[in-house]
Amino acid sequence: MGFSLRPGAHPYDREIARLAVPALGTLIAEPLYVLADTAIVGRLGTNELAGLALASAVLLSVHTLTLFLTYGTTATVARLIGADRQREAAFQSAQGLWLALLLGTSFAVILALTGRWFLVLLGGEGQALAAAERYLGISLFGLPFLMLNLAGAGAFTGRQDTRTPLLIALGGAVTNLVIELILVPGLGYGVGASALSTVIAQVGTGCIFGWAVVGWARRTGVGLRPDLGAIGRLMAAGRALILRAVALRGSFALATAAAARIGLAELAAHQVAMQIWGTLSLALDAVAIAGQALTGRWLGAGDAERAKSAARRMIEIDVGVGVVAAIGLFLVRQPLAAVFSNDSEVVSATAFVLIWVAASQPLNGYVFALDGILIGAGDLTYLGRTMAATGAIFAVLALWLIRIGAGLGWLWMLITLLMAMRAVSLWYRWRSDRWVVLGS
């Protein structure tokens, strides 16, 4: 069958769409919180927007480090479901909630003690640093509930149910936006109120996810007590994904530090561009979520051919979506930049950087599709090691750019190179078929 993006052109299109379309809402919930904050805080002033850039770099680093709660749970539960081991899948999901609470509380305490140091390390100073501290300090209260969101979404996606996470995520996004509009432009509060609105939304959605997973566990007769052995195994399984996340998020944090040393307007522009890049990337990652669920299920059921056929189709779709996103973003880059700031220097720099963001979208689609397929296959060690190597190369080049005083365009060219290096390593693994391992 030839390449075509026409709906229904491939026998797996319906099932991919059933999982990918609802997964989109779940995946982009947290970045949409920050994107809404960026648009509203940007109207408060450049210092506030720069402060948000610093604080969100720290918070999104935590988000990336703990995404294994979603990705690892999705792959594990999907394989168990494919092997018809429902009770064990429910047990793993319930233990994932305990791990989520443990990690969320631990990160909150660590950042309460070290948050200012990280913000200064990223280049924060003066009023921008003060705004970043306010935003970060309030946001820490939502971290345990954010972790519950991640673990709960993974449990339901592994069951091939992406509709439930979608409904919960949409409710959280709307709640965040409404409260923020009331508190900030409505009542005139500052950057701290923006963080508070996100925390309120995270608490609500986290509790709903926890309640839903607990209900599934009870219906299958699974105990809800924490099992230290099971929690330890979940952490062990997530080590490779943590390594991958550390390398990936560390690269983006270093990029923010480099932008901070170029100038205040450039840092603000970089913040806007990174949020748009991240939101579009997670939209592309919706197909990768389908890849995790379907690849895990069919490999768990011992059907390698169906797993590979659907994987090829998911790569085609994600690259095609990336092309459409690239064209659309390029055409609207100037008015879109003006949405996020009143400062003409920031708007001009943002519009320029968005050219790089647009150009990278087809490449990002290829990377995220293959990333999801290999996660679903459980090929985590390879992903962790290759991302660490790629991140090390990026770090050397980024430090060199800082040293020579290169501008924002060079920095974004390097970010695109990072994705190209990931694409090469993923392509090599995909072609080898070493990722095809059958059974639960």
C-alpha positions as CSV (number, residue, x, y, z in Angstrom):
1,M,0.0,0.0,0.0
2,G,1.5,3.4,-1.0
3,F,1.9,6.5,1.2
4,S,-1.3,8.5,1.8
5,L,-2.5,10.7,4.6
6,R,-6.1,10.4,3.5
7,P,-8.2,9.2,6.5
8,G,-9.0,5.6,6.1
9,A,-6.2,5.0,3.5
10,H,-4.6,2.5,5.8
11,P,-6.3,-0.4,7.7
12,Y,-4.9,0.9,11.1
13,D,-6.0,4.5,10.6
14,R,-9.2,4.1,12.6
15,E,-7.5,2.5,15.6
16,I,-4.6,5.0,15.5
17,A,-7.0,7.9,15.4
18,R,-9.1,6.5,18.2
19,L,-6.1,6.6,20.5
20,A,-4.1,9.6,19.1
21,V,-6.9,12.2,18.9
22,P,-8.0,12.0,22.5
23,A,-4.3,11.6,23.6
24,L,-3.5,15.0,22.1
25,G,-5.6,16.8,24.8
26,T,-4.0,14.8,27.6
27,L,-0.5,15.3,26.4
28,I,-0.6,19.1,25.9
29,A,-2.5,19.9,29.1
30,E,0.6,20.9,31.2
31,P,2.3,22.8,28.3
32,L,-1.1,24.5,27.6
33,Y,-1.1,25.7,31.3
34,V,2.3,27.3,30.7
35,L,1.3,28.6,27.3
36,A,-1.8,30.3,28.8
37,D,0.4,31.7,31.6
38,T,2.9,33.0,28.9
39,A,0.2,34.8,27.0
40,I,-1.3,36.4,30.1
41,V,2.0,37.1,32.0
42,G,3.5,38.6,28.8
43,R,1.0,41.4,29.1
44,L,2.3,42.3,32.6
45,G,5.8,43.2,31.3
46,T,9.1,41.9,30.0
47,N,10.6,41.2,33.4
48,E,7.5,39.1,34.4
49,L,7.7,37.2,31.1
50,A,11.5,36.6,31.5
51,G,10.8,35.4,35.1
52,L,8.2,32.9,33.8
53,A,10.8,31.7,31.3
54,L,13.2,30.8,34.1
55,A,10.6,29.2,36.4
56,S,8.9,27.2,33.6
57,A,12.3,25.9,32.5
58,V,12.7,24.4,36.0
59,L,9.1,23.1,36.2
60,L,9.1,21.6,32.7
61,S,12.4,19.9,33.5
62,V,10.6,18.2,36.4
63,H,7.7,17.4,34.1
64,T,10.0,15.8,31.5
65,L,12.0,13.9,34.2
66,T,8.8,12.3,35.4
67,L,7.1,11.6,32.1
68,F,8.2,8.0,32.6
69,L,5.2,7.8,34.9
70,T,3.1,8.1,31.8
71,Y,5.2,6.4,29.2
72,G,6.5,3.5,31.3
73,T,3.0,2.8,32.7
74,T,1.4,3.0,29.2
75,A,3.9,0.4,27.8
76,T,3.7,-1.9,30.8
77,V,-0.1,-1.9,31.1
78,A,-0.5,-2.3,27.3
79,R,1.7,-5.4,27.2
80,L,-0.2,-6.9,30.2
81,I,-3.5,-6.2,28.6
82,G,-2.3,-7.8,25.3
83,A,-1.3,-10.9,27.3
84,D,-4.8,-10.9,29.0
85,R,-3.4,-10.2,32.5
86,Q,-5.9,-7.6,33.7
87,R,-5.4,-7.9,37.5
88,E,-1.7,-7.4,37.2
89,A,-2.2,-4.4,34.9
90,A,-4.5,-2.8,37.6
91,F,-2.0,-3.6,40.3
92,Q,0.8,-1.9,38.4
93,S,-1.4,1.2,37.9
94,A,-2.3,1.5,41.6
95,Q,1.4,1.2,42.6
96,G,2.1,3.9,40.0
97,L,-0.1,6.3,42.1
98,W,2.0,5.7,45.2
99,L,5.2,6.3,43.2
100,A,3.7,9.5,41.7
101,L,2.9,10.9,45.2
102,L,6.4,10.0,46.4
103,L,8.1,11.7,43.5
104,G,5.9,14.8,43.5
105,T,6.5,15.4,47.2
106,S,10.2,14.8,46.9
107,F,10.6,17.2,44.0
108,A,8.6,19.9,45.8
109,V,10.8,19.7,48.9
110,I,14.0,19.7,46.8
111,L,13.0,22.7,44.8
112,A,11.8,24.6,47.9
113,L,15.4,24.3,49.2
114,T,17.3,24.7,45.9
115,G,14.9,26.6,43.5
116,R,16.6,30.0,43.8
117,W,20.0,28.4,43.0
118,F,18.6,26.8,39.8
119,L,17.0,30.1,38.8
120,V,20.3,32.0,39.2
121,L,22.2,29.2,37.4
122,L,19.8,29.7,34.5
123,G,20.8,33.4,34.4
124,G,18.1,35.0,36.5
125,E,18.8,38.4,38.2
126,G,17.0,41.5,39.4
127,Q,13.2,41.8,38.9
128,A,13.1,38.8,36.5
129,L,14.6,36.6,39.2
130,A,12.1,37.9,41.8
131,A,9.2,37.1,39.5
132,A,10.6,33.6,38.8
133,E,10.9,32.9,42.5
134,R,7.3,33.9,43.1
135,Y,6.0,31.7,40.3
136,L,8.1,28.7,41.2
137,G,7.4,28.9,44.9
138,I,3.6,28.7,44.4
139,S,3.9,26.1,41.7
140,L,5.6,23.6,44.0
141,F,2.3,22.9,45.8
142,G,0.9,21.4,42.6
143,L,3.7,19.0,41.9
144,P,2.3,15.9,43.7
145,F,-1.0,16.3,41.9
146,L,0.8,16.8,38.5
147,M,2.5,13.4,39.1
148,L,-0.9,11.8,39.8
149,N,-2.0,13.2,36.4
150,L,1.0,11.6,34.7
151,A,0.6,8.1,36.3
152,G,-3.2,8.1,35.8
153,A,-3.0,9.1,32.1
154,G,-0.5,6.3,31.5
155,A,-2.8,3.7,33.2
156,F,-5.8,4.6,31.0
157,T,-3.8,4.9,27.8
158,G,-2.3,1.4,28.4
159,R,-5.9,0.1,28.6
160,Q,-6.4,1.7,25.1
161,D,-8.6,4.4,26.7
162,T,-7.5,7.9,25.9
163,R,-11.0,9.4,26.1
164,T,-11.0,9.5,29.9
165,P,-7.6,11.3,30.2
166,L,-8.8,13.7,27.5
167,L,-11.9,14.7,29.4
168,I,-10.0,15.2,32.6
169,A,-7.2,17.2,30.9
170,L,-9.7,19.5,29.1
171,G,-11.5,20.2,32.4
172,G,-8.1,21.2,34.0
173,A,-7.1,23.4,31.1
174,V,-10.4,25.3,31.1
175,T,-10.3,25.7,34.9
176,N,-6.7,27.1,34.7
177,L,-7.6,29.6,32.0
178,V,-10.8,30.8,33.7
179,I,-9.2,31.3,37.1
180,E,-6.2,33.0,35.6
181,L,-8.3,35.4,33.6
182,I,-10.2,36.4,36.7
183,L,-7.2,36.8,39.0
184,V,-4.6,38.5,36.6
185,P,-6.3,40.8,34.0
186,G,-9.6,40.8,35.9
187,L,-8.5,41.6,39.5
188,G,-5.1,42.9,38.7
189,Y,-3.0,40.3,40.6
190,G,0.5,39.5,39.3
191,V,2.6,36.5,38.3
192,G,2.0,34.6,41.6
193,A,-1.8,34.5,40.8
194,S,-0.9,32.9,37.4
195,A,0.9,30.1,39.2
196,L,-1.9,29.7,41.7
197,S,-4.5,29.1,38.9
198,T,-2.4,26.3,37.5
199,V,-2.0,24.7,41.0
200,I,-5.8,24.7,41.5
201,A,-6.3,23.0,38.2
202,Q,-3.6,20.4,38.9
203,V,-5.1,19.5,42.3
204,G,-8.5,18.9,40.8
205,T,-7.3,16.8,37.8
206,G,-4.8,14.8,40.0
207,C,-7.5,13.9,42.4
208,I,-9.9,12.8,39.6
209,F,-7.2,10.6,38.0
210,G,-6.4,9.0,41.4
211,W,-10.0,8.3,42.1
212,A,-10.5,6.7,38.6
213,V,-7.4,4.4,38.9
214,V,-8.4,3.4,42.5
215,G,-11.9,2.5,41.2
216,W,-10.4,0.2,38.5
217,A,-8.2,-1.5,41.0
218,R,-11.1,-2.2,43.4
219,R,-13.2,-3.6,40.6
220,T,-10.5,-6.1,39.7
221,G,-9.9,-7.1,43.4
222,V,-6.5,-5.5,43.6
223,G,-5.2,-4.3,47.0
224,L,-4.4,-0.6,47.3
225,R,-1.6,-0.7,49.9
226,P,1.8,0.5,48.7
227,D,4.1,-2.4,47.8
228,L,7.7,-1.3,48.1
229,G,8.9,-4.1,45.9
230,A,6.5,-3.2,43.1
231,I,7.3,0.5,43.5
232,G,11.0,-0.3,43.3
233,R,10.5,-2.3,40.1
234,L,8.6,0.6,38.6
235,M,11.5,2.9,39.4
236,A,14.0,0.4,38.0
237,A,12.0,0.1,34.8
238,G,12.0,3.9,34.5
239,R,15.7,4.4,35.0
240,A,16.4,4.4,31.3
241,L,13.6,6.8,30.6
242,I,14.9,9.1,33.4
243,L,18.3,9.1,31.8
244,R,16.7,10.0,28.5
245,A,14.6,12.7,30.1
246,V,17.6,14.2,32.0
247,A,19.6,14.4,28.8
248,L,16.7,15.9,26.8
249,R,15.5,18.4,29.4
250,G,19.1,19.2,30.4
251,S,19.7,20.2,26.8
252,F,16.6,22.5,26.8
253,A,17.6,24.0,30.1
254,L,21.1,24.8,28.8
255,A,19.4,26.4,25.8
256,T,17.4,28.7,28.1
257,A,20.6,29.5,30.0
258,A,22.3,30.4,26.7
259,A,19.4,32.6,25.7
260,A,19.5,34.4,29.1
261,R,23.1,35.4,28.4
262,I,22.3,36.9,25.0
263,G,19.8,39.5,26.4
264,L,16.5,40.1,28.2
265,A,14.4,40.4,25.0
266,E,16.1,37.4,23.5
267,L,15.3,35.4,26.6
268,A,11.6,36.4,26.5
269,A,11.5,35.5,22.8
270,H,13.1,32.2,23.5
271,Q,10.5,31.5,26.2
272,V,7.7,32.1,23.7
273,A,9.3,30.0,21.0
274,M,10.0,27.1,23.4
275,Q,6.4,27.0,24.5
276,I,5.1,27.0,21.0
277,W,7.8,24.4,20.0
278,G,6.9,22.2,23.0
279,T,3.1,22.5,22.5
280,L,3.5,21.5,18.8
281,S,5.9,18.7,19.7
282,L,3.5,17.2,22.2
283,A,0.7,17.4,19.6
284,L,2.9,15.3,17.3
285,D,3.6,13.1,20.3
286,A,-0.1,12.1,20.4
287,V,0.6,9.7,17.6
288,A,3.6,8.4,19.6
289,I,1.2,7.7,22.5
290,A,-0.9,5.6,20.1
291,G,2.4,3.9,19.1
292,Q,3.2,3.1,22.7
293,A,-0.3,1.6,23.3
294,L,-0.6,-0.4,20.1
295,T,3.0,-1.5,19.9
296,G,2.9,-2.7,23.5
297,R,-0.4,-4.5,23.1
298,W,0.5,-6.4,19.9
299,L,4.0,-7.3,21.0
300,G,2.4,-8.5,24.3
301,A,0.0,-10.6,22.3
302,G,2.9,-12.0,20.2
303,D,1.9,-10.4,16.9
304,A,5.1,-8.8,15.5
305,E,3.7,-8.2,12.0
306,R,0.7,-6.1,13.1
307,A,3.0,-4.1,15.5
308,K,5.4,-3.3,12.7
309,S,2.7,-2.5,10.1
310,A,0.9,-0.1,12.4
311,A,4.3,1.5,13.4
312,R,5.1,2.3,9.8
313,R,1.8,4.0,9.4
314,M,2.2,6.0,12.6
315,I,5.6,7.3,11.2
316,E,3.9,8.4,8.0
317,I,1.1,10.2,9.8
318,D,3.4,12.1,12.2
319,V,5.7,13.3,9.5
320,G,2.7,14.5,7.4
321,V,1.2,16.3,10.4
322,G,4.6,17.9,11.0
323,V,4.6,19.3,7.4
324,V,1.2,20.8,7.9
325,A,2.2,22.3,11.2
326,A,5.4,23.8,9.6
327,I,3.4,25.5,6.9
328,G,0.8,26.9,9.2
329,L,3.3,28.2,11.8
330,F,5.4,29.9,9.1
331,L,2.4,31.7,7.7
332,V,1.2,33.0,11.1
333,R,4.5,33.6,12.8
334,Q,4.3,37.4,12.9
335,P,0.8,37.8,14.4
336,L,1.4,34.9,16.7
337,A,4.5,36.5,18.1
338,A,2.5,39.7,18.8
339,V,0.0,37.7,21.0
340,F,2.7,37.1,23.6
341,S,4.2,40.5,24.1
342,N,3.8,44.3,23.6
343,D,7.5,44.8,23.3
344,S,8.5,45.3,19.7
345,E,12.0,43.9,20.2
346,V,10.6,40.7,21.7
347,V,8.0,40.4,19.0
348,S,10.6,40.8,16.2
349,A,13.0,38.2,17.8
350,T,10.1,35.8,18.4
351,A,8.9,36.0,14.8
352,F,12.5,35.3,13.6
353,V,13.0,32.3,15.8
354,L,9.6,30.8,14.8
355,I,11.0,30.2,11.4
356,W,13.3,27.6,12.9
357,V,10.5,26.2,15.0
358,A,8.4,25.8,11.8
359,A,11.2,24.2,9.9
360,S,11.8,21.5,12.6
361,Q,8.3,20.2,12.7
362,P,8.5,17.4,10.1
363,L,11.7,16.2,11.7
364,N,10.1,16.3,15.1
365,G,7.2,14.2,13.8
366,Y,9.6,11.5,12.7
367,V,11.5,11.6,16.0
368,F,8.4,11.5,18.3
369,A,6.7,8.7,16.3
370,L,9.7,6.4,16.5
371,D,10.3,7.4,20.1
372,G,6.8,6.2,21.1
373,I,7.1,3.0,19.1
374,L,10.4,2.0,20.8
375,I,9.0,3.0,24.3
376,G,6.0,0.8,23.6
377,A,8.4,-2.0,22.6
378,G,10.2,-1.6,25.9
379,D,13.5,-0.7,24.1
380,L,14.3,1.7,26.9
381,T,18.0,1.1,27.5
382,Y,18.8,2.0,23.9
383,L,16.7,5.2,24.1
384,G,18.4,6.3,27.3
385,R,22.0,5.7,26.1
386,T,21.6,7.3,22.7
387,M,19.8,10.4,24.2
388,A,22.6,10.7,26.7
389,A,25.2,10.7,24.0
390,T,23.2,13.1,21.9
391,G,22.7,15.5,24.9
392,A,26.5,15.4,25.6
393,I,27.2,16.6,22.0
394,F,24.6,19.3,22.3
395,A,26.0,20.5,25.6
396,V,29.5,20.9,24.2
397,L,28.2,22.9,21.2
398,A,25.9,25.0,23.3
399,L,28.7,26.0,25.7
400,W,30.8,26.9,22.7
401,L,28.0,29.2,21.4
402,I,27.8,30.9,24.8
403,R,31.6,31.4,24.8
404,I,31.7,33.0,21.4
405,G,28.6,35.1,22.0
406,A,26.5,33.7,19.2
407,G,22.9,35.0,18.7
408,L,19.5,33.4,19.1
409,G,19.3,32.1,15.5
410,W,22.5,30.0,16.0
411,L,21.1,28.7,19.3
412,W,17.9,27.5,17.5
413,M,19.9,26.0,14.7
414,L,21.6,23.9,17.3
415,I,18.3,22.8,18.8
416,T,17.2,21.6,15.3
417,L,20.6,19.8,15.0
418,L,19.7,18.0,18.3
419,M,16.5,16.6,16.8
420,A,18.4,15.6,13.7
421,M,20.9,13.6,15.7
422,R,18.0,11.9,17.6
423,A,16.4,11.0,14.2
424,V,19.5,9.3,13.0
425,S,19.9,7.1,16.1
426,L,16.2,6.2,16.1
427,W,16.2,5.3,12.4
428,Y,19.2,3.0,13.0
429,R,17.4,1.1,15.7
430,W,14.1,0.9,13.7
431,R,15.8,-0.6,10.7
432,S,17.6,-3.3,12.8
433,D,14.3,-4.9,14.2
434,R,16.1,-5.5,17.5
435,W,13.3,-3.7,19.2
436,V,10.8,-6.5,18.3
437,V,10.5,-8.5,21.5
438,L,7.4,-10.6,22.0
439,G,5.5,-11.4,25.2
440,S,4.4,-9.6,28.3
